[in-house]
């Protein structure tokens, strides 16, 4: 892998993480939680870690599954919006 393709991959990853963060934030608000801390605490998710997810930091697959379960949705439902482009 060249430095040029590595940089392109990094940009792509960052863009996807930003889409993931936006989707998490949007769904949380749709569920009636204006405050991410309250959502995290009520669903037994580490508050500071959850905050980082909403800022676009990387997360483990199991963390995403836990968030989807807290939202009451499947992974397919989660990814059904916000990742088209």
N, C-alpha and C positions, 0 to 999 in steps of 0.2 A: 504494500500500500504506500502510495506516495504521500508526501506532506500535503499536497494539494487536495487529494481525495480524502485524507484524514480530516482536514479542515472543513470540507464540505459535509462530511459525516457528522462532525461536531455541531455544525450549524443546523443540520436536519434534526439531530437529537434534541437540541435546545428548542427548536420550533415545536417539536412534538411534546416536549415537557411543558411548554407554555400552553399548548392546547389542552393537555391533560389537566393542568392547574386551573385553567378557565372553566373547564367542564365540571370539575369538582366544586369550585366556588359557585357556579351557576346552580347546580343541583342543590347544594346546601341551602342557598337562598330560596330556591323554589320550595324546599321542604319547610320553610318558615323560620330558618335560623339566620338572623342578621349577624350574629356573632359566632365566629368559627370556634372560639374557645368553649362556648356553651355546647355546641354540637359535639365537639371532641370529648368533652367531659361526660356528656349524657350517653355516649356510645363507647365509652371505655377505650378511647384512642388517645395516645399521648398527645397532649395539647400542643407542645412546641413542635413535635414532629409533624403533626397535621398542618400546622401553620406553614411549615416549610413546603409541604406538598402543594398548598395553595399558592405558593410563590414560585413554583416551577422547579423545585429541586427533585432529584431522582428519588424513586421509591421502589421498594420491592414489590413483586407480584402479589405476595400474600397481604401486603398492606393495602394494595388496590382492591383485592377481594374483600377485605374487612370493611373498607369504605363503602363498597357497593352493597354489601350486606346491611350496613347501617342505613344506607339510602333506601333499602328494600327493593333493590333492582339487580338484574343479572348483568354480567359483563357485556352481553350483546346489547342490552338496553342502554348501558352506560356509553358504549361506543357508537350508538346509533345516531348521534348528533355531534357536531363539532370537529370531526376528523375527515371531512370529505375532500378538502383541498390541500 
